[in-house]
Amino acid sequence: MQYGYYPGCSLERNAGAYHESTMAVAGVLGLQFTEVDDWNCCGATEFFSVNQMQAYALTGRNLALAADQFAPQPALPVIPVEVAEPPQLVAPCSACYLNLSKVDRYLASSPELAAKVNTALDAGGLHYDPGSLRVRHLLDVMVNDAGYDAIAARVQRALTGLRVAPYYGCLVVRPGFQGQFDDPEYPTTLDKLMRVLGAKVVDFPLKAHCCGGHMTQISEDVALELLRRLLKNAADYQADVIVTLCPMCQLNLDVFQRAVNRRFGTNFNLPVLFFTQLMGLAFGLAPERLGIGKEFVASRPALAKIGASGEAEQERAVGKRAKRRNDQSLPMPYMPEEEER
């Protein structure tokens, strides 16, 4: 099975382990992900509030590039256009998935917006026709295309005894611009995937609540309270590890966990891993191939339960701490004319 692949900015930096484990697991399952050439940032969340037109054009450029690169080649007999399935573009990041699918939907529903975006894209020799791609999240592809049965057949080291809290975050199953693959209020696909791998899935009522996104850079009080609730919920059900599918969720729960402990006098020590990392471990892959040990809260004690602690990587992670930001200089977006003042 072949797919276009949009990694997004995070998977080249702080979520490198997500990319590494995705590629490793894809190889085992026979999935081929081809990266979009010359892709750019999807705009994250803030840009759409700063300059909507530029944000749509920014994300539209990625759609145009992918549509050109993965356009089906003519074959005999020719399949009628209305019957042929559009190429599929996979995004592991929930924010990227949301933006790509949202822009495609909005361009389809507003010819005026589509015309403006294509005017901007024309400056770079690009054009995008809404509906030319089917945008999907990585989890959707894993559970619905590869399938639970194929995944179960490749388990060599079951995650038996590992208590997992599956965390979806607030973006991946809602609002579902190109169709929902799970329940928007109480999703279960990740739960079932973890059970297939042999893990004990704990009840996690806040599994689809927001982690705060970039709120850590805007209102630390609000952000830390949101994170505290999630960590407490997982800890209350005695989870060994939180597993997620979004780089921002992983970053917030992992990097800011010490800040939560300082603020509230708590003692949370919950490692936060990507679902593809646990898939890889269950497939018998070496922890180093999956980026295990790059997390801030060490996963070694939890993974020792299944004999996959990745000690070499974890030793290098000892002493790693999140840098305190300068509260007087928040990384807020600005418009070009503001730079000139």
C-alpha positions in Angstrom: 0.0 0.0 0.0 1.4 3.4 -1.1 0.7 6.8 0.4 1.8 10.4 0.2 3.4 11.4 3.4 3.4 14.9 5.0 5.7 14.8 8.1 5.2 18.4 9.2 7.7 20.5 11.1 7.5 18.6 14.5 8.6 15.3 13.1 11.9 16.8 11.9 12.7 18.2 15.4 11.1 17.5 18.7 9.0 14.5 17.5 11.8 12.8 15.6 11.0 9.6 17.4 7.5 9.7 15.9 9.0 9.8 12.4 11.6 7.1 13.1 9.1 4.7 14.6 6.6 5.4 11.9 9.0 4.4 9.2 10.2 1.4 11.1 6.7 0.1 11.7 5.6 0.9 8.1 8.4 -1.4 6.9 7.1 -4.3 8.9 3.6 -3.8 7.7 4.4 -3.3 4.1 3.2 0.3 4.0 5.1 2.7 1.7 5.1 6.4 2.7 6.6 8.8 0.1 7.3 12.3 1.4 5.9 15.3 -0.3 8.7 17.1 -2.1 9.5 20.7 -0.9 6.7 20.8 1.7 6.3 23.7 4.0 4.8 24.3 7.5 1.0 23.8 7.6 0.6 27.0 9.6 -0.1 25.2 12.9 -3.0 26.9 14.8 -2.0 30.5 15.3 -1.5 31.6 11.7 -5.1 31.1 10.8 -6.0 33.7 13.5 -3.3 36.1 12.3 -3.9 36.1 8.5 -6.5 33.7 7.3 -5.8 34.2 3.6 -2.1 33.6 3.9 -2.7 30.6 6.1 -5.0 29.0 3.5 -2.5 29.7 0.8 0.3 28.2 2.9 -1.5 25.0 3.5 -2.9 25.0 0.0 0.6 24.9 -1.3 1.2 21.6 0.4 -2.0 20.2 -1.1 -1.0 21.4 -4.5 2.4 19.9 -4.3 1.1 16.6 -3.1 -1.7 16.5 -5.7 0.9 17.0 -8.5 3.4 14.6 -7.1 0.9 11.7 -6.4 -1.5 12.2 -9.3 -2.4 8.8 -10.8 -0.6 8.0 -14.0 -2.8 7.3 -17.1 -3.3 3.6 -17.6 -5.3 1.3 -19.9 -8.2 0.9 -19.7 -8.7 4.5 -18.5 -10.8 4.7 -15.3 -13.4 7.4 -15.4 -12.4 10.4 -13.3 -15.6 10.2 -11.2 -14.9 6.6 -10.3 -11.1 6.8 -9.6 -10.1 7.2 -5.9 -8.0 10.3 -5.2 -4.4 9.9 -4.0 -4.1 9.6 -0.2 -2.0 11.9 1.9 -1.1 10.8 5.4 -0.2 13.1 8.2 1.0 11.7 11.6 0.6 15.1 13.3 -3.0 15.9 14.4 -2.7 19.6 13.8 -1.3 19.0 10.3 -4.0 16.5 9.6 -6.6 19.1 10.7 -5.3 21.9 8.6 -4.8 19.9 5.5 -8.3 18.4 5.6 -9.9 21.7 6.7 -8.4 23.7 3.9 -9.4 21.1 1.3 -13.0 21.2 2.7 -13.2 25.0 2.8 -11.9 25.4 -0.7 -14.5 23.0 -1.9 -17.3 24.8 -0.2 -16.2 28.3 -1.2 -15.3 28.9 -4.9 -14.4 32.4 -4.0 -11.9 31.3 -1.4 -10.5 28.7 -3.8 -10.0 31.3 -6.5 -8.1 33.6 -4.2 -5.9 30.8 -2.9 -5.2 29.6 -6.5 -4.3 33.2 -7.4 -1.6 33.1 -4.7 -0.5 29.6 -5.7 -0.2 30.7 -9.3 2.8 32.9 -8.3 4.7 29.7 -7.7 3.3 27.8 -10.7 0.9 25.8 -8.7 -2.9 25.1 -8.7 -5.1 23.0 -6.4 -8.5 21.6 -7.2 -10.4 20.7 -4.0 -11.0 17.0 -3.6 -7.9 16.0 -5.5 -6.5 14.3 -2.3 -7.9 12.3 0.5 -6.2 13.5 3.7 -5.9 10.8 6.5 -4.3 10.6 9.9 -1.7 7.9 10.4 -3.7 6.1 13.1 -6.6 5.7 10.6 -4.3 4.1 8.1 -2.7 1.8 10.6 -6.0 0.4 12.0 -8.2 0.5 9.0 -5.8 -0.3 6.1 -3.1 -2.4 7.6 -5.7 -3.7 10.0 -5.8 -5.1 13.5 -5.4 -8.7 12.3 -2.2 -8.0 10.3 -0.8 -6.0 13.2 -1.6 -8.9 15.7 0.1 -11.4 13.3 3.4 -9.4 13.6 3.5 -9.2 17.4 6.7 -10.9 18.6 7.0 -9.3 22.1 3.5 -8.7 23.5 3.2 -5.7 25.8 1.8 -7.9 28.5 1.6 -6.2 31.9 2.1 -2.7 30.6 -0.7 -0.4 31.7 -1.4 2.1 28.9 -3.5 5.3 29.0 -4.4 6.0 25.3 -4.5 9.8 24.7 -6.1 11.0 21.5 -6.2 14.8 22.1 -8.9 17.0 20.8 -8.1 17.3 17.0 -7.8 13.9 15.4 -11.4 12.7 15.5 -13.2 16.1 15.4 -14.5 17.9 13.5 -13.7 15.3 10.8 -13.6 17.4 7.6 -13.0 14.4 5.4 -15.0 11.8 7.4 -14.6 10.5 10.9 -12.9 7.2 11.5 -13.7 7.1 15.2 -16.3 8.4 17.7 -15.6 12.2 18.2 -16.4 12.1 21.9 -15.1 8.8 23.1 -12.8 7.3 20.5 -11.6 3.7 20.9 -9.4 2.8 17.9 -6.2 3.5 19.8 -7.5 1.5 22.8 -8.2 -1.5 20.6 -4.8 -1.2 18.9 -3.0 -1.3 22.3 -5.0 -4.3 23.3 -4.0 -6.1 20.1 -0.4 -5.4 21.1 -1.0 -7.1 24.4 -1.1 -4.0 26.7 -3.5 -3.5 29.5 -5.6 -0.4 28.5 -6.7 1.6 31.6 -9.8 3.6 31.7 -9.0 7.2 30.7 -12.1 9.5 30.7 -10.1 12.5 29.6 -8.7 10.7 26.5 -10.1 13.3 24.0 -9.7 16.4 26.1 -7.3 19.2 25.0 -3.7 19.3 26.2 -3.6 23.1 25.8 -1.7 23.2 22.6 0.5 26.3 22.5 -1.1 27.7 25.6 2.1 27.0 27.5 3.5 30.0 25.6 0.5 32.2 26.2 -0.9 31.5 29.6 1.2 29.1 31.7 -1.5 29.0 34.5 -4.1 27.7 32.2 -1.7 25.3 30.4 -0.4 23.7 33.5 -3.9 23.1 34.9 -5.0 21.4 31.7 -1.9 19.2 31.8 -2.3 18.5 35.5 -5.8 17.1 34.9 -4.7 14.8 32.2 -1.7 13.5 34.2 -3.8 13.0 37.3 -6.5 11.1 35.4 -3.8 8.7 34.0 -2.1 8.4 37.4 -5.4 7.7 39.1 -5.9 4.7 36.9 -2.3 3.5 37.6 -1.1 3.9 34.1 2.6 3.0 33.4 2.7 5.1 30.3 0.6 7.6 28.3 0.5 6.8 24.6 -0.4 9.5 22.1 -0.6 10.2 18.4 0.1 14.0 18.3 3.5 15.7 18.6 2.1 18.7 20.5 0.3 16.5 23.0 3.5 14.4 23.5 5.6 17.6 23.9 3.3 19.2 26.5 2.7 16.1 28.6 6.4 15.1 28.6 8.4 18.4 28.6 6.1 20.3 31.0 5.5 17.5 33.4 8.2 18.8 35.8 6.7 22.3 35.6 3.3 20.8 36.6 5.0 19.1 39.6 6.6 22.3 40.7 3.4 24.3 40.4 1.1 21.9 42.1 3.4 20.0 44.4 2.7 16.7 42.6 5.0 13.9 41.8 3.9 12.7 38.4 6.5 10.5 36.6 4.6 9.3 33.6 6.5 8.6 30.4 4.7 9.8 27.2 5.3 7.8 24.0 4.0 7.7 20.5 1.7 4.8 19.5 4.1 3.8 16.8 6.9 3.3 19.3 4.8 0.8 21.2 3.9 -0.9 17.9 7.6 -1.2 17.1 8.4 -2.7 20.5 5.6 -5.2 20.1 7.0 -6.1 16.7 10.3 -6.9 18.3 12.2 -3.9 16.9 15.2 -2.5 18.9 14.3 0.5 21.1 17.0 2.6 19.4 15.3 2.3 16.0 12.1 3.7 17.5 13.6 6.8 19.2 13.0 5.3 22.7 15.1 7.4 25.2 14.5 10.7 23.5 11.6 11.5 25.8 12.2 13.8 28.9 10.4 11.5 31.4 12.4 8.3 31.1 10.4 5.3 29.9 12.9 2.7 31.1 11.2 1.7 34.3 7.8 1.2 32.5 9.3 -0.6 29.5 11.3 -2.9 31.8 8.0 -4.7 32.4 8.1 -6.0 28.9 11.9 -6.4 28.7 12.4 -3.5 26.3 13.9 -0.7 28.4 16.4 0.7 25.8 19.0 1.3 28.5 21.6 2.8 26.2 19.3 5.6 25.0 17.9 6.1 28.4 21.3 6.7 29.9 22.0 9.4 27.4 18.7 11.0 28.4 19.6 11.3 32.1 19.9 14.9 33.2 18.0 16.2 30.2 15.7 19.0 31.2 13.4 21.5 29.6 14.8 25.0 29.3 12.8 27.7 31.0 11.4 30.2 28.6 11.8 33.9 28.9 8.4 35.2 30.0 9.2 38.6 28.6 9.7 37.3 25.1 6.9 35.0 24.0 7.2 33.5 20.5 4.1 35.2 19.3 3.4 35.7 15.5 3.6 39.1 13.9 2.8 40.6 10.5 5.6 41.9 8.2 4.6 45.5 8.7 5.1 45.1 12.4 8.7 44.0 11.9 9.5 47.3 10.2 8.3 49.5 13.1 
